Amino acid sequence: MSTSSHTQSSSRPHWAGRWESRFDRGLARSLRRRGWAPRVEPYTGYGLAAAAAEGTSDGTGDGTGDGAEGWVRVLARVMLAPVGPTDPTRQRGRHEPADPSALPEDSAPQPRRRRDRTRTPDPLLAVRGWRSFVTAQLPGARVTVVVGDVVHEVLTDRGGYVDVTLPAHLDAGWHDVQVIPEGGPAVAAPVRVMSTQPCTGLVSDIDDTVMVTMLPRPLTAIWNLLVLHEDARRPVPGMSRLYADLGALGTSMPVVYLSTNAWNVAPAIRRFLAHHRFPAGPLLLTDWGPTNTGWFRSGPEHKHRVLERLARELPHVRWVLVGDDGQHDPQIYRAFARAHPEEVRAVVIRELSPGQHVFAHGAPAPTDAARSDGGTVSGTDVPEVRGPDGEALARQLRAAGVIPARSTHRPAH
């Protein structure tokens, strides 16, 4: 018992992780000698508005009454990249502080209802996914994070990641925070700050839920992310429409994409979602490679951990959990629903075809654990609906009363 506990809580990485860290440090030294400089890959973060900032016009507030401070979770990765002749790092000098307004490479996406209807969807790139993995992360790098007018100094972890929760006094909505690596240009990282008002939120898997994979799960990453051209990936029919219907439940529905994909492919997934009209939201992915306890990370453990964190951080949100029955999503979502029945509005499972099941786990039908739990998650009143595509799932959600029935009334012109 004591050995197991020590293994799980140990801060000393597995020997493979220690070897990886030594390799990364050596590679960073070599690339710096060649003139490479730090750059930031920003990821979409999220946060919670300060309660005092959400009072109503009549001064009654939002009912929380505690004036709690807000916060933001900032996500990014610092890597080394060649310095081109027009790179701002070369123009400023290696050690000159970066201007927080420099190089606005990314910005917060606008809510769908505010977008110009004539705007062309974000383009997908005809490049192979393996290029996303040609990176040189920068562990232990000093990074300045500017939230509003407040400056914070942080360090990257051994994978080069910034994952910090910082105090903030921001209104609900999209904001940019500045992420500035030492010796590199500033980049704007988008953050979705959520209201403290009770609302419905969406947690969605990606592979076989919004994106068709049709491959054995161990090979999904190798093919979809290393071989397949980015513009060859296809959406699951009807899912973007389903998510739009769910978005109609509230004007500011929190959306989170929870997947075991690697952080390296976050930009490609973000472009895929925008191109196919899925709502914008944070991607909560994983870092592939050795951990403190072994060679690889556990996908189910990652999803369990993220869901529990969302329950702690955003207890006022009732989540619609969307996944597929190819692997572990039904079990993970049911376990979370049983532990937090008041925070789950529905469990939604996309049913794979027999051929997709063969690819997913070797049999033409879902595993016993992934089969239907009935109309509700056992032991709760949380509805569980299933269907092969977004249209079928929408019908089931309407029948369960989760989303309103579509009006058949045709407005007069």
C-alpha positions as CSV (number, residue, x, y, z in Angstrom):
1,M,0.0,0.0,0.0
2,S,2.7,2.5,1.0
3,T,4.7,1.6,-2.1
4,S,1.8,2.3,-4.4
5,S,1.0,5.5,-2.7
6,H,4.6,6.7,-3.0
7,T,4.6,5.8,-6.7
8,Q,1.5,7.8,-7.5
9,S,2.6,10.9,-5.6
10,S,6.3,10.8,-6.3
11,S,7.6,14.0,-8.0
12,R,10.6,12.1,-9.4
13,P,10.0,11.1,-13.0
14,H,10.2,7.6,-14.4
15,W,13.7,6.8,-15.7
16,A,12.4,7.3,-19.3
17,G,11.2,10.7,-18.3
18,R,14.6,11.6,-16.9
19,W,16.3,10.5,-20.1
20,E,13.8,12.6,-22.1
21,S,14.5,15.6,-20.0
22,R,18.3,15.3,-20.4
23,F,17.8,14.9,-24.2
24,D,15.6,18.0,-24.3
25,R,18.1,20.1,-22.4
26,G,20.9,19.0,-24.7
27,L,18.9,19.7,-27.8
28,A,17.9,23.1,-26.5
29,R,21.6,24.0,-25.9
30,S,22.5,22.9,-29.3
31,L,19.7,24.8,-31.0
32,R,20.4,28.0,-29.1
33,R,24.0,27.8,-30.3
34,R,22.6,27.7,-33.8
35,G,20.7,30.9,-33.2
36,W,17.2,29.4,-32.5
37,A,15.1,31.5,-30.2
38,P,12.0,30.8,-28.1
39,R,8.5,31.1,-29.5
40,V,5.1,30.5,-28.0
41,E,2.3,28.2,-29.3
42,P,-0.8,29.6,-27.5
43,Y,-3.7,27.3,-26.6
44,T,-7.2,28.4,-25.6
45,G,-7.7,28.7,-21.9
46,Y,-10.7,29.4,-19.7
47,G,-11.6,31.1,-16.5
48,L,-14.4,32.4,-14.3
49,A,-15.6,36.0,-14.0
50,A,-15.3,37.8,-10.8
51,A,-18.6,37.7,-8.9
52,A,-18.5,41.4,-8.2
53,A,-18.3,42.1,-11.9
54,E,-21.6,40.4,-12.7
55,G,-24.1,42.5,-10.7
56,T,-27.3,43.3,-12.5
57,S,-28.3,46.8,-13.4
58,D,-30.5,47.1,-10.4
59,G,-27.7,46.3,-8.1
60,T,-29.0,42.9,-6.9
61,G,-26.0,41.0,-8.2
62,D,-26.1,37.4,-9.4
63,G,-27.1,35.8,-6.2
64,T,-23.6,34.6,-5.2
65,G,-23.2,37.4,-2.7
66,D,-19.5,36.6,-1.8
67,G,-17.7,38.9,-4.2
68,A,-15.4,36.1,-5.1
69,E,-12.4,36.9,-7.2
70,G,-12.2,35.6,-10.8
71,W,-9.4,33.6,-12.3
72,V,-8.1,32.4,-15.7
73,R,-6.3,29.2,-16.6
74,V,-3.6,30.1,-19.2
75,L,-2.3,27.3,-21.5
76,A,0.6,27.6,-23.9
77,R,3.8,25.9,-24.9
78,V,7.3,27.4,-25.3
79,M,9.5,25.9,-28.1
80,L,12.6,26.8,-30.0
81,A,12.4,27.9,-33.6
82,P,14.8,29.3,-36.2
83,V,15.0,33.1,-36.2
84,G,14.2,34.6,-39.6
85,P,15.5,37.9,-41.0
86,T,12.2,39.7,-40.0
87,D,11.7,37.9,-36.7
88,P,10.9,40.5,-33.9
89,T,13.4,38.6,-31.6
90,R,16.3,39.4,-33.9
91,Q,15.2,43.1,-34.3
92,R,14.9,43.6,-30.5
93,G,18.0,41.7,-29.5
94,R,18.1,38.4,-27.6
95,H,17.8,39.8,-24.1
96,E,15.6,42.9,-24.7
97,P,12.2,42.6,-23.0
98,A,9.4,41.8,-25.5
99,D,6.7,44.4,-26.1
100,P,3.4,42.9,-24.9
101,S,1.7,44.2,-28.0
102,A,4.2,42.5,-30.4
103,L,3.3,39.7,-32.8
104,P,-0.4,39.2,-32.2
105,E,-0.3,35.7,-33.7
106,D,-3.7,34.6,-32.3
107,S,-6.8,36.2,-30.9
108,A,-9.9,35.0,-29.2
109,P,-12.5,33.6,-31.5
110,Q,-15.8,35.5,-31.7
111,P,-19.0,33.8,-30.6
112,R,-20.8,32.3,-33.6
113,R,-23.8,34.7,-33.4
114,R,-21.5,37.7,-33.9
115,R,-19.7,36.3,-36.9
116,D,-20.3,37.7,-40.4
117,R,-22.4,35.1,-42.1
118,T,-20.4,35.7,-45.4
119,R,-17.1,35.0,-43.8
120,T,-15.2,32.0,-45.2
121,P,-14.5,29.2,-42.7
122,D,-11.0,29.0,-41.4
123,P,-8.9,27.1,-44.0
124,L,-7.6,23.7,-43.5
125,L,-4.0,23.1,-44.6
126,A,-2.8,20.5,-47.1
127,V,0.1,19.4,-44.9
128,R,0.8,16.1,-43.2
129,G,0.2,15.9,-39.5
130,W,3.7,14.7,-38.7
131,R,5.0,18.3,-39.1
132,S,3.1,19.2,-35.8
133,F,5.5,16.9,-33.9
134,V,8.7,18.4,-35.2
135,T,9.2,20.6,-32.1
136,A,11.9,21.4,-29.6
137,Q,10.3,22.2,-26.3
138,L,12.0,24.5,-23.9
139,P,11.8,23.2,-20.3
140,G,12.3,25.6,-17.3
141,A,12.0,28.7,-19.5
142,R,11.0,32.0,-17.8
143,V,7.7,33.3,-19.2
144,T,5.9,36.6,-18.5
145,V,2.1,36.3,-18.5
146,V,0.1,39.6,-18.6
147,V,-3.5,39.3,-17.5
148,G,-5.2,42.7,-17.9
149,D,-2.8,45.1,-16.3
150,V,-1.2,42.5,-13.9
151,V,2.2,40.9,-14.8
152,H,3.0,37.3,-13.6
153,E,6.3,35.5,-13.9
154,V,6.1,31.7,-14.4
155,L,8.3,28.8,-15.5
156,T,7.6,26.2,-18.1
157,D,7.5,22.5,-17.0
158,R,9.7,19.8,-18.4
159,G,7.6,19.6,-21.5
160,G,7.8,23.3,-22.2
161,Y,4.2,23.9,-21.2
162,V,2.7,26.8,-19.4
163,D,-0.4,25.6,-17.4
164,V,-1.1,28.1,-14.7
165,T,-4.3,29.4,-12.9
166,L,-3.9,33.1,-12.2
167,P,-6.2,35.6,-10.4
168,A,-8.1,37.9,-12.8
169,H,-10.9,40.5,-12.7
170,L,-12.4,40.0,-16.2
171,D,-15.9,40.2,-17.5
172,A,-17.5,37.0,-18.9
173,G,-16.5,36.6,-22.6
174,W,-13.5,36.2,-24.7
175,H,-10.2,37.9,-23.7
176,D,-6.6,37.8,-24.8
177,V,-3.7,37.4,-22.3
178,Q,-0.1,38.1,-23.4
179,V,2.4,35.3,-23.1
180,I,6.0,36.5,-23.4
181,P,9.0,34.0,-23.3
182,E,12.3,35.4,-22.2
183,G,14.2,36.3,-25.4
184,G,11.2,35.8,-27.6
185,P,8.2,37.7,-29.0
186,A,4.9,38.2,-27.2
187,V,1.9,36.2,-28.3
188,A,-1.8,36.6,-27.5
189,A,-3.4,33.5,-26.0
190,P,-7.3,33.4,-26.0
191,V,-9.1,32.8,-22.8
192,R,-12.9,32.1,-22.5
193,V,-14.0,33.6,-19.2
194,M,-17.3,32.1,-18.0
195,S,-20.1,33.7,-16.1
196,T,-21.0,32.7,-12.6
197,Q,-24.6,32.3,-13.6
198,P,-26.0,28.8,-13.6
199,C,-25.9,27.4,-17.1
200,T,-25.6,24.4,-19.3
201,G,-22.1,23.5,-20.6
202,L,-20.8,21.0,-23.2
203,V,-17.9,18.6,-22.9
204,S,-17.1,16.8,-26.2
205,D,-14.7,14.1,-27.2
206,I,-13.0,14.5,-30.6
207,D,-12.0,11.2,-32.3
208,D,-15.1,9.3,-33.6
209,T,-17.3,11.9,-31.9
210,V,-16.9,15.0,-34.0
211,M,-14.1,13.7,-36.3
212,V,-14.3,10.4,-38.3
213,T,-11.3,8.2,-37.7
214,M,-12.1,4.6,-38.8
215,L,-8.9,3.2,-37.4
216,P,-7.7,1.1,-34.5
217,R,-7.3,3.5,-31.5
218,P,-3.6,2.7,-31.1
219,L,-3.1,3.7,-34.8
220,T,-5.5,6.7,-34.8
221,A,-2.7,9.1,-33.7
222,I,-0.1,7.6,-36.1
223,W,-2.4,8.0,-39.1
224,N,-4.6,11.0,-38.4
225,L,-1.9,13.0,-36.8
226,L,1.3,11.8,-38.5
227,V,0.3,10.8,-42.0
228,L,-3.2,12.1,-43.1
229,H,-3.3,15.5,-44.7
230,E,-5.1,18.0,-42.5
231,D,-7.7,18.8,-45.1
232,A,-8.6,15.1,-45.5
233,R,-10.2,14.7,-42.1
234,R,-14.0,14.5,-42.1
235,P,-16.6,15.5,-39.5
236,V,-19.2,13.2,-38.1
237,P,-22.5,14.1,-39.9
238,G,-24.9,16.3,-38.0
239,M,-22.7,17.0,-34.9
240,S,-22.0,20.6,-35.6
241,R,-25.8,21.2,-35.9
242,L,-26.4,19.3,-32.7
243,Y,-23.9,21.6,-30.9
244,A,-25.6,24.6,-32.4
245,D,-28.9,23.3,-31.0
246,L,-27.3,22.9,-27.6
247,G,-25.9,26.4,-27.8
248,A,-29.4,27.7,-28.1
249,L,-30.0,26.6,-24.4
250,G,-28.1,29.7,-23.3
251,T,-26.3,32.7,-24.7
252,S,-23.0,31.8,-23.2
253,M,-22.7,28.0,-23.1
254,P,-19.3,26.9,-22.0
255,V,-17.7,24.5,-24.5
256,V,-14.7,22.2,-23.7
257,Y,-13.2,19.6,-26.0
258,L,-11.7,16.8,-24.0
259,S,-9.4,14.3,-25.8
260,T,-6.4,12.2,-25.5
261,N,-4.9,13.7,-28.6
262,A,-1.4,15.3,-28.1
263,W,-1.0,19.0,-27.6
264,N,1.1,19.2,-30.7
265,V,-2.0,18.9,-32.9
266,A,-4.1,21.5,-31.1
267,P,-3.7,24.1,-33.9
268,A,-4.9,21.5,-36.5
269,I,-7.8,20.5,-34.4
270,R,-8.7,24.1,-33.8
271,R,-8.8,24.8,-37.5
272,F,-10.8,21.6,-38.1
273,L,-13.5,22.7,-35.6
274,A,-13.7,26.2,-36.9
275,H,-13.8,25.1,-40.5
276,H,-16.7,22.7,-39.8
277,R,-18.7,25.2,-37.8
278,F,-18.2,23.7,-34.3
279,P,-18.4,26.2,-31.4
280,A,-15.1,27.6,-30.2
281,G,-13.8,26.4,-26.8
282,P,-10.7,25.2,-24.9
283,L,-9.0,22.0,-26.0
284,L,-7.9,19.9,-23.0
285,L,-5.4,17.5,-24.5
286,T,-2.4,15.5,-23.2
287,D,1.3,15.5,-23.5
288,W,2.5,12.2,-25.0
289,G,5.6,10.6,-23.5
290,P,6.9,9.3,-20.2
291,T,5.3,10.3,-16.9
292,N,6.4,10.0,-13.2
293,T,5.2,6.4,-13.2
294,G,5.9,4.9,-16.6
295,W,6.3,5.3,-20.3
296,F,2.8,6.4,-21.3
297,R,-0.1,8.4,-19.9
298,S,-3.5,6.8,-19.3
299,G,-6.2,8.2,-21.5
300,P,-9.2,7.3,-19.2
301,E,-7.3,8.8,-16.2
302,H,-6.7,12.0,-18.1
303,K,-10.5,12.3,-18.8
304,H,-11.4,11.4,-15.2
305,R,-9.0,14.0,-13.9
306,V,-10.2,16.8,-16.2
307,L,-13.9,16.2,-15.4
308,E,-13.3,16.3,-11.7
309,R,-11.3,19.5,-12.1
310,L,-14.2,21.1,-14.1
311,A,-16.6,20.0,-11.3
312,R,-14.4,21.8,-8.7
313,E,-13.8,24.9,-10.7
314,L,-17.2,25.4,-12.3
315,P,-19.8,23.9,-9.9
316,H,-22.6,26.1,-11.3
317,V,-22.4,24.4,-14.8
318,R,-24.5,21.4,-15.7
319,W,-22.6,19.5,-18.4
320,V,-23.8,17.7,-21.4
321,L,-21.2,15.0,-21.9
322,V,-20.7,13.8,-25.5
323,G,-18.6,10.9,-26.6
324,D,-18.7,7.6,-28.5
325,D,-19.0,3.9,-27.6
326,G,-15.8,2.8,-29.2
327,Q,-13.7,2.8,-26.1
328,H,-14.2,4.2,-22.5
329,D,-16.4,7.3,-22.9
330,P,-19.6,5.6,-21.6
331,Q,-17.9,4.3,-18.5
332,I,-16.1,7.5,-17.8
333,Y,-19.2,9.7,-18.2
334,R,-21.4,7.4,-16.2
335,A,-19.0,7.4,-13.3
336,F,-18.8,11.2,-13.3
337,A,-22.6,11.4,-13.5
338,R,-23.0,9.1,-10.5
339,A,-20.5,11.1,-8.5
340,H,-22.0,14.5,-9.6
341,P,-25.6,13.9,-10.6
342,E,-26.6,17.6,-10.1
343,E,-23.8,18.7,-12.4
344,V,-24.6,16.5,-15.4
345,R,-27.6,17.4,-17.6
346,A,-27.2,14.4,-20.1
347,V,-24.8,11.8,-21.3
348,V,-24.7,11.6,-25.1
349,I,-23.1,8.6,-26.8
350,R,-22.5,8.4,-30.6
351,E,-22.9,4.8,-31.6
352,L,-20.2,3.5,-34.0
353,S,-21.0,1.3,-37.0
354,P,-19.9,-2.4,-36.8
355,G,-17.0,-1.6,-39.0
356,Q,-15.9,1.2,-36.8
357,H,-16.2,-1.0,-33.7
358,V,-13.9,-3.6,-35.3
359,F,-11.3,-0.9,-35.9
360,A,-11.8,0.5,-32.4
361,H,-11.5,-2.6,-30.3
362,G,-11.6,-5.7,-32.6
363,A,-15.3,-6.7,-32.3
364,P,-18.3,-5.6,-34.4
365,A,-20.2,-4.4,-31.4
366,P,-19.5,-2.2,-28.3
367,T,-18.0,-3.9,-25.3
368,D,-20.3,-5.0,-22.5
369,A,-19.2,-2.0,-20.4
370,A,-20.0,0.5,-23.2
371,R,-23.4,-0.9,-24.0
372,S,-26.5,1.2,-23.2
373,D,-27.3,1.7,-19.6
374,G,-30.9,2.2,-20.4
375,G,-32.8,5.5,-20.7
376,T,-30.8,7.0,-17.7
377,V,-27.5,6.5,-16.1
378,S,-28.1,3.8,-13.5
379,G,-28.6,5.1,-10.0
380,T,-29.4,8.6,-11.2
381,D,-32.0,10.6,-13.1
382,V,-29.4,11.7,-15.7
383,P,-30.7,10.8,-19.2
384,E,-28.4,8.8,-21.5
385,V,-29.1,9.0,-25.2
386,R,-27.5,7.2,-28.1
387,G,-27.5,7.5,-31.9
388,P,-25.2,7.0,-34.9
389,D,-25.0,10.7,-35.9
390,G,-25.9,14.2,-34.8
391,E,-29.4,14.2,-36.2
392,A,-30.3,11.0,-34.4
393,L,-28.8,12.3,-31.1
394,A,-30.7,15.6,-31.4
395,R,-34.0,13.7,-31.8
396,Q,-33.2,11.6,-28.7
397,L,-32.3,14.8,-26.7
398,R,-35.6,16.4,-27.7
399,A,-37.5,13.3,-26.6
400,A,-35.7,13.5,-23.3
401,G,-36.5,17.1,-22.9
402,V,-32.9,18.3,-22.9
403,I,-33.3,20.6,-25.9
404,P,-36.6,22.1,-27.0
405,A,-38.5,20.7,-30.0
406,R,-38.0,22.5,-33.2
407,S,-40.9,24.8,-34.1
408,T,-42.9,23.8,-37.1
409,H,-44.4,27.3,-37.3
410,R,-43.4,29.2,-40.4
411,P,-43.1,33.0,-39.7
412,A,-45.2,35.2,-41.9
413,H,-43.3,37.4,-44.4
